[in-house]
Amino acid sequence: MSGITLGPLVLSVDRFAFIAGAVAFLMVINLIRRFRHADPGLDGWGTLTLLTGAFAARLSHVARNLDVYAQDPLTAFAFWQGGFDALAGLGAVALLLAVLALRRRTRVAEGLVAASLAGLLVWQGILQMAPAPDMPLPATRFAALDGPPATLAGVAGGPVVINLWATWCPPCRRELPMMMEIAEAQPEVRVVFLNQGEFGPDVRQYLLREDLATDRVLLDPAREAMAHFETPGLPATLFFSSDGTLEDVHLGEISRAAFQSRLQSLR
């Protein structure tokens, strides 16, 4: 399974693991404050610790991809697209705890350390227990908007990226022009835009209206790919190496920086 459904929310395993770790962190903070009569400011320090880690992780990611974010600076705030440096976040939290210890806020520091260890254990535990995705490319031939039906295999055995999308899906519509632009600049990686649940005339009309290319678009009106790859929602982007191994799955809207980085890793 490539994602987890929580009511109307669809989360990738890594995001679910982080959220679960953050919830565990806050729960331990609450338990310590309630049963050990800890420093009354512990709740505030707990919130500050979480925000510090998240901000440092995001800032590090943006800094490492500054050339990409410089093209559209506002996307640096689109944190829901993913893009965090876990090591930078953990380093910032460790620095904050060290400052508290030096200031002799011992009880606060001890509580934050205990909560941080609990959160880290839950976060990494979920990631370790989650089965690695092992989904081969289907042999199905899908109808193409331009040309004969085609499979999802890479060109000459090369890597392939499959984007599952639909015209009614707002995040799909936002990311599609960016992904098509980058795909044109990296022909050594085949990028396929496999439409889910719609028919050719409707898809073609949408692409022409938005001035988007049609040559990379395949049609899957029965949503066979969503069932095969066990993706609970759209958009979903799957990255396959040259030997057909599924390297990564991104659920939800993907940022330019994340898409470029993963394409380069496939190359």
C-alpha positions in Angstrom: 0.0 0.0 0.0 1.4 3.4 -1.0 -0.7 5.6 1.3 -3.0 5.8 4.3 -6.5 7.0 4.3 -7.8 8.9 7.3 -11.4 9.9 6.5 -11.2 12.5 3.7 -7.4 12.7 4.1 -4.9 10.7 2.0 -1.4 10.6 3.4 1.8 9.0 2.3 3.4 6.7 4.8 6.3 9.1 5.6 3.9 12.0 6.3 1.7 9.8 8.4 4.7 8.6 10.4 5.8 12.2 11.0 2.4 13.3 12.2 2.1 10.2 14.5 5.5 11.1 15.9 4.4 14.7 16.6 1.2 13.5 18.3 3.3 11.1 20.4 5.6 14.0 21.4 2.7 16.2 22.5 1.0 13.4 24.3 4.1 12.7 26.4 4.5 16.4 27.1 0.9 16.4 28.4 1.4 13.3 30.5 4.6 14.7 32.1 2.9 18.0 32.9 -0.1 16.3 34.3 1.4 13.5 36.5 4.9 14.8 37.3 4.0 18.4 38.2 6.6 19.6 35.6 7.5 23.2 34.9 4.2 25.0 33.9 5.9 26.3 30.8 6.5 22.8 29.4 3.6 23.0 27.0 4.9 26.2 25.5 8.4 24.8 25.2 7.0 21.7 23.6 5.2 23.7 20.9 8.4 25.8 20.3 10.4 22.6 19.9 8.1 21.2 17.3 8.0 24.5 15.4 11.8 24.9 15.6 12.4 21.4 14.2 9.8 21.9 11.4 11.1 25.4 10.4 14.7 24.3 10.4 13.9 21.2 8.3 12.0 23.2 5.7 14.6 26.0 5.6 17.4 23.6 5.0 15.4 22.0 2.1 14.7 25.3 0.5 18.3 26.4 0.9 19.6 23.3 -0.8 17.2 23.9 -3.7 17.4 27.7 -3.8 17.8 27.9 -7.6 14.4 26.1 -8.0 12.6 28.1 -5.4 14.0 31.4 -6.7 11.9 30.9 -9.9 8.7 31.0 -7.7 9.5 32.1 -4.2 6.0 31.6 -2.9 6.3 27.9 -3.3 8.8 27.8 -0.5 5.7 28.2 1.8 3.8 25.3 0.1 5.0 22.9 2.8 2.1 20.5 2.1 3.9 19.5 -1.1 6.7 17.9 1.0 10.3 18.9 1.2 11.9 18.7 4.6 15.5 17.9 5.8 15.0 15.6 8.7 18.6 15.8 9.9 18.5 19.6 10.0 15.3 19.5 12.0 16.7 17.1 14.5 19.9 19.2 14.8 17.8 22.3 15.5 15.9 20.4 18.2 19.1 19.1 19.8 20.5 22.7 19.8 17.4 24.0 21.6 17.7 21.3 24.2 21.3 22.1 24.8 20.5 25.8 25.3 17.8 24.9 27.8 20.3 22.6 29.7 22.9 25.4 29.8 20.3 27.8 31.1 19.6 25.2 33.9 16.0 24.7 32.8 16.7 21.1 33.8 13.2 19.9 34.3 12.0 21.4 31.1 14.9 19.9 29.2 14.3 16.5 30.7 10.7 16.6 29.7 11.5 17.6 26.2 14.1 14.9 25.9 11.7 12.2 27.0 9.0 13.5 24.6 11.4 13.8 21.7 12.6 10.2 22.2 9.0 9.0 22.2 8.2 11.0 19.1 11.3 9.8 17.3 10.6 6.2 18.3 7.0 6.3 16.9 8.1 8.2 13.8 10.9 5.8 12.8 9.1 2.8 14.1 6.2 3.3 11.6 8.7 3.9 8.8 10.6 0.7 9.6 7.4 -1.4 10.0 5.9 -0.1 6.7 6.5 -2.6 4.0 8.7 -1.5 1.1 6.5 -1.0 -2.0 7.0 -3.8 -4.5 4.7 -3.1 -7.4 6.0 -4.1 -10.9 4.9 -2.2 -13.9 1.7 -3.7 -15.3 1.9 -5.2 -18.8 -1.4 -3.5 -19.8 -1.4 -1.4 -22.9 -3.3 1.9 -22.4 -4.9 4.0 -25.1 -2.9 7.1 -26.1 -4.2 10.5 -27.0 -1.6 10.6 -29.8 -0.4 7.4 -31.3 -1.1 3.7 -30.8 -1.8 2.1 -27.4 1.4 1.8 -25.2 2.6 0.2 -22.1 4.2 2.0 -19.1 7.7 0.7 -19.7 10.6 3.1 -20.0 12.2 3.9 -23.4 15.0 1.3 -24.2 14.8 -0.1 -20.7 15.3 3.3 -19.1 13.7 4.7 -15.9 10.1 5.8 -16.0 7.9 8.1 -14.0 4.1 7.6 -13.9 1.8 10.4 -12.8 -1.8 9.4 -12.1 -4.1 12.4 -12.5 -7.5 13.6 -13.6 -8.9 16.9 -14.9 -11.3 17.3 -12.0 -8.4 17.2 -9.4 -7.2 20.7 -8.4 -3.7 19.6 -7.3 -3.3 17.6 -10.5 -4.1 20.7 -12.5 -1.6 22.8 -10.6 1.3 20.4 -10.9 0.7 19.2 -14.5 2.2 22.1 -16.4 5.4 22.1 -14.2 5.8 18.4 -14.6 5.4 18.5 -18.4 7.9 21.3 -18.7 10.5 19.4 -16.7 9.8 16.2 -18.5 10.5 17.8 -21.8 13.9 18.9 -20.6 14.9 15.4 -19.4 14.1 13.0 -22.3 16.3 10.2 -20.9 13.5 9.6 -18.3 10.2 8.6 -19.7 7.4 10.5 -17.9 3.9 9.2 -18.5 0.7 11.1 -17.5 -1.8 8.4 -17.0 -5.3 9.9 -16.8 -7.7 8.1 -14.4 -11.4 7.6 -15.0 -11.9 9.9 -17.9 -12.3 9.6 -21.7 -10.2 10.8 -24.6 -12.4 13.7 -25.9 -12.7 15.3 -22.4 -9.0 14.9 -21.6 -8.0 16.3 -25.0 -10.3 19.3 -24.7 -8.8 20.1 -21.3 -5.2 19.8 -22.4 -5.8 22.0 -25.5 -7.6 24.6 -23.5 -4.7 24.8 -21.1 -2.1 24.7 -23.9 -0.6 21.5 -22.7 1.0 18.7 -24.7 -0.9 15.6 -25.4 1.9 13.2 -26.6 2.8 11.9 -23.1 -0.8 11.3 -22.0 -2.3 7.8 -21.8 -5.9 6.9 -20.8 -7.1 4.6 -18.0 -10.9 5.1 -17.9 -11.3 2.0 -15.7 -8.7 3.2 -13.2 -6.8 0.0 -13.4 -3.5 1.7 -12.4 -4.9 3.1 -9.2 -6.0 -0.5 -8.2 -2.7 -2.0 -9.3 -0.5 0.5 -7.4 -3.0 0.7 -4.5 -3.1 4.5 -4.6 -6.0 5.8 -2.5 -6.2 9.2 -4.1 -4.9 11.6 -6.8 -2.5 12.9 -7.8 0.1 10.1 -7.3 3.5 10.0 -8.8 5.5 6.8 -9.0 9.3 6.6 -9.8 10.7 3.4 -11.4 14.4 2.7 -11.9 15.8 1.3 -15.1 15.4 -2.3 -13.8 11.7 -1.7 -13.1 12.0 -1.3 -9.3 9.6 1.1 -7.7 11.9 3.6 -6.0 9.5 6.1 -4.6 5.8 7.1 -4.4 4.7 10.6 -3.9 1.0 11.1 -2.9 -0.5 14.5 -3.4 0.9 17.6 -5.2 4.6 17.5 -5.7 6.9 20.5 -5.7 9.2 21.5 -8.6 12.3 20.9 -6.3 11.1 17.4 -5.2 10.2 16.4 -8.8 13.5 17.5 -10.2 15.5 15.9 -7.4 13.8 12.5 -7.9 14.2 12.6 -11.7 18.0 13.3 -11.2 18.3 10.4 -8.8 16.7 8.1 -11.4 19.2 9.3 -14.0 
